[in-house]
Amino acid sequence: MPLPKSKKPSKQRKFYYNAPLHLRHKFMNAMLSKELQQKYGIKRLPVSKGDTVVILRGRFRGHQGTVAGVDLKRVRIFVDGATLEKASGDKVFYPIHPSKVMIVKLGKIGKVREKIMNRRKREVK
């Protein structure tokens, strides 16, 4: 499924909501902290489980925690400590959009992530 060429907001929204899961990884980008930008030479990276992030917007602004889960279907991440209490007393994670967080410490850097980092470094030069 190619990226939309139309500038119409309605068509952009339609693509966003109907995007296949393998393209939703592009929506999961979050900016890196200044130290990580200097170290790796890139500005953003897809968020993955195990990363430590700081929440920049919303009711949990300023909270720092580890990413407990990633929901590609809803394009949201779940951060330890950012929870709500239901009426029944259960604690549930508050879904946060990845663009509203900053990665301060990377978790595991696997083959896929290494490939993304190398590709983005090459684009900058």
Short mmCIF file of the C-alpha atoms (twelve columns), coordinates in Angstrom:
data_MODEL
# 
_entry.id   MODEL 
# 
loop_
_atom_site.group_PDB 
_atom_site.id 
_atom_site.type_symbol 
_atom_site.label_atom_id 
_atom_site.label_alt_id 
_atom_site.label_comp_id 
_atom_site.label_asym_id 
_atom_site.label_seq_id 
_atom_site.Cartn_x 
_atom_site.Cartn_y 
_atom_site.Cartn_z 
_atom_site.pdbx_PDB_model_num 
ATOM 1   C CA . MET A 1   0.000   0.000  0.000  1 
ATOM 2   C CA . PRO A 2   1.768   3.183  -1.150 1 
ATOM 3   C CA . LEU A 3   1.729   6.372  0.839  1 
ATOM 4   C CA . PRO A 4   -1.068  8.776  -0.195 1 
ATOM 5   C CA . LYS A 5   -0.229  11.494 -2.705 1 
ATOM 6   C CA . SER A 6   -3.322  13.541 -1.969 1 
ATOM 7   C CA . LYS A 7   -3.172  16.632 0.240  1 
ATOM 8   C CA . LYS A 8   -6.818  16.278 1.220  1 
ATOM 9   C CA . PRO A 9   -7.085  15.852 4.996  1 
ATOM 10  C CA . SER A 10  -9.904  13.339 4.600  1 
ATOM 11  C CA . LYS A 11  -7.746  11.072 2.423  1 
ATOM 12  C CA . GLN A 12  -4.771  11.485 4.773  1 
ATOM 13  C CA . ARG A 13  -6.971  10.442 7.720  1 
ATOM 14  C CA . LYS A 14  -8.382  7.505  5.776  1 
ATOM 15  C CA . PHE A 15  -4.862  6.237  5.039  1 
ATOM 16  C CA . TYR A 16  -3.815  6.684  8.672  1 
ATOM 17  C CA . TYR A 17  -6.763  4.714  10.064 1 
ATOM 18  C CA . ASN A 18  -6.624  1.962  7.423  1 
ATOM 19  C CA . ALA A 19  -2.829  1.578  7.252  1 
ATOM 20  C CA . PRO A 20  -1.541  -2.012 7.421  1 
ATOM 21  C CA . LEU A 21  0.444   -3.014 10.510 1 
ATOM 22  C CA . HIS A 22  3.790   -3.133 8.692  1 
ATOM 23  C CA . LEU A 23  3.420   0.572  7.804  1 
ATOM 24  C CA . ARG A 24  2.223   1.586  11.273 1 
ATOM 25  C CA . HIS A 25  5.814   1.320  12.536 1 
ATOM 26  C CA . LYS A 26  6.409   4.667  10.776 1 
ATOM 27  C CA . PHE A 27  3.819   6.253  13.077 1 
ATOM 28  C CA . MET A 28  5.607   4.997  16.222 1 
ATOM 29  C CA . ASN A 29  8.527   7.475  16.063 1 
ATOM 30  C CA . ALA A 30  9.554   9.477  19.108 1 
ATOM 31  C CA . MET A 31  12.326  12.015 19.439 1 
ATOM 32  C CA . LEU A 32  15.550  11.139 21.186 1 
ATOM 33  C CA . SER A 33  17.037  13.199 24.014 1 
ATOM 34  C CA . LYS A 34  19.856  15.607 23.141 1 
ATOM 35  C CA . GLU A 35  22.468  13.195 24.550 1 
ATOM 36  C CA . LEU A 36  21.193  10.278 22.435 1 
ATOM 37  C CA . GLN A 37  20.994  12.536 19.347 1 
ATOM 38  C CA . GLN A 38  24.659  13.425 19.825 1 
ATOM 39  C CA . LYS A 39  25.663  9.808  20.471 1 
ATOM 40  C CA . TYR A 40  23.836  8.153  17.557 1 
ATOM 41  C CA . GLY A 41  23.562  11.037 15.080 1 
ATOM 42  C CA . ILE A 42  19.797  10.674 14.564 1 
ATOM 43  C CA . LYS A 43  16.831  12.667 15.867 1 
ATOM 44  C CA . ARG A 44  14.052  10.083 16.187 1 
ATOM 45  C CA . LEU A 45  13.512  6.352  16.468 1 
ATOM 46  C CA . PRO A 46  10.493  4.046  16.769 1 
ATOM 47  C CA . VAL A 47  9.599   3.399  20.411 1 
ATOM 48  C CA . SER A 48  9.882   -0.201 21.563 1 
ATOM 49  C CA . LYS A 49  9.281   -2.130 24.742 1 
ATOM 50  C CA . GLY A 50  12.056  -1.598 27.271 1 
ATOM 51  C CA . ASP A 51  12.915  2.004  26.318 1 
ATOM 52  C CA . THR A 52  12.896  4.632  29.054 1 
ATOM 53  C CA . VAL A 53  10.832  7.677  28.091 1 
ATOM 54  C CA . VAL A 54  9.752   11.029 29.523 1 
ATOM 55  C CA . ILE A 55  6.152   12.056 28.846 1 
ATOM 56  C CA . LEU A 56  6.014   15.605 27.464 1 
ATOM 57  C CA . ARG A 57  2.262   16.243 27.144 1 
ATOM 58  C CA . GLY A 58  -0.963  15.450 28.920 1 
ATOM 59  C CA . ARG A 59  -1.915  14.551 32.468 1 
ATOM 60  C CA . PHE A 60  1.312   12.583 33.075 1 
ATOM 61  C CA . ARG A 61  3.663   15.353 31.835 1 
ATOM 62  C CA . GLY A 62  7.145   15.038 33.332 1 
ATOM 63  C CA . HIS A 63  6.716   11.375 34.301 1 
ATOM 64  C CA . GLN A 64  9.644   9.120  33.425 1 
ATOM 65  C CA . GLY A 65  9.162   5.389  33.041 1 
ATOM 66  C CA . THR A 66  9.882   2.277  31.045 1 
ATOM 67  C CA . VAL A 67  7.710   1.372  28.057 1 
ATOM 68  C CA . ALA A 68  5.661   -1.632 29.163 1 
ATOM 69  C CA . GLY A 69  3.926   -2.227 25.839 1 
ATOM 70  C CA . VAL A 70  3.337   -0.966 22.324 1 
ATOM 71  C CA . ASP A 71  -0.049  -1.099 20.577 1 
ATOM 72  C CA . LEU A 72  0.451   -0.854 16.810 1 
ATOM 73  C CA . LYS A 73  -3.251  -1.176 16.118 1 
ATOM 74  C CA . ARG A 74  -4.117  1.980  18.114 1 
ATOM 75  C CA . VAL A 75  -0.699  3.678  17.642 1 
ATOM 76  C CA . ARG A 76  -0.219  4.071  21.404 1 
ATOM 77  C CA . ILE A 77  2.401   3.105  23.979 1 
ATOM 78  C CA . PHE A 78  2.003   2.137  27.633 1 
ATOM 79  C CA . VAL A 79  4.455   3.520  30.210 1 
ATOM 80  C CA . ASP A 80  5.055   2.098  33.687 1 
ATOM 81  C CA . GLY A 81  3.570   4.442  36.280 1 
ATOM 82  C CA . ALA A 82  1.163   6.130  33.853 1 
ATOM 83  C CA . THR A 83  -1.931  4.283  35.053 1 
ATOM 84  C CA . LEU A 84  -5.558  5.003  35.846 1 
ATOM 85  C CA . GLU A 85  -7.693  3.335  38.480 1 
ATOM 86  C CA . LYS A 86  -10.983 1.893  37.261 1 
ATOM 87  C CA . ALA A 87  -14.154 1.968  39.336 1 
ATOM 88  C CA . SER A 88  -13.542 -1.688 40.218 1 
ATOM 89  C CA . GLY A 89  -10.132 -0.766 41.668 1 
ATOM 90  C CA . ASP A 90  -8.079  -2.306 38.869 1 
ATOM 91  C CA . LYS A 91  -5.131  -0.316 37.537 1 
ATOM 92  C CA . VAL A 92  -4.932  0.068  33.754 1 
ATOM 93  C CA . PHE A 93  -2.273  1.694  31.588 1 
ATOM 94  C CA . TYR A 94  -3.067  5.101  30.130 1 
ATOM 95  C CA . PRO A 95  -2.469  4.999  26.332 1 
ATOM 96  C CA . ILE A 96  0.004   7.651  25.138 1 
ATOM 97  C CA . HIS A 97  0.792   8.666  21.563 1 
ATOM 98  C CA . PRO A 98  4.500   8.109  20.773 1 
ATOM 99  C CA . SER A 99  4.964   11.664 19.442 1 
ATOM 100 C CA . LYS A 100 4.223   12.975 22.958 1 
ATOM 101 C CA . VAL A 101 7.222   11.283 24.573 1 
ATOM 102 C CA . MET A 102 11.009  11.644 24.429 1 
ATOM 103 C CA . ILE A 103 13.295  8.623  24.603 1 
ATOM 104 C CA . VAL A 104 15.974  9.173  27.274 1 
ATOM 105 C CA . LYS A 105 17.438  5.650  27.368 1 
ATOM 106 C CA . LEU A 106 17.274  3.002  24.673 1 
ATOM 107 C CA . GLY A 107 16.371  -0.543 25.585 1 
ATOM 108 C CA . LYS A 108 17.565  -3.450 23.506 1 
ATOM 109 C CA . ILE A 109 19.111  -2.490 20.158 1 
ATOM 110 C CA . GLY A 110 18.351  -5.411 17.874 1 
ATOM 111 C CA . LYS A 111 19.088  -6.038 14.199 1 
ATOM 112 C CA . VAL A 112 16.017  -4.156 12.966 1 
ATOM 113 C CA . ARG A 113 16.723  -1.108 15.103 1 
ATOM 114 C CA . GLU A 114 20.391  -1.095 14.106 1 
ATOM 115 C CA . LYS A 115 19.329  -1.178 10.452 1 
ATOM 116 C CA . ILE A 116 16.988  1.810  10.977 1 
ATOM 117 C CA . MET A 117 19.724  3.763  12.764 1 
ATOM 118 C CA . ASN A 118 22.281  3.126  10.010 1 
ATOM 119 C CA . ARG A 119 19.799  4.086  7.288  1 
ATOM 120 C CA . ARG A 120 18.883  7.357  9.009  1 
ATOM 121 C CA . LYS A 121 22.530  8.259  9.636  1 
ATOM 122 C CA . ARG A 122 23.218  7.812  5.926  1 
ATOM 123 C CA . GLU A 123 20.273  10.070 4.962  1 
ATOM 124 C CA . VAL A 124 21.606  12.959 7.089  1 
ATOM 125 C CA . LYS A 125 25.039  13.013 5.389  1 
# 
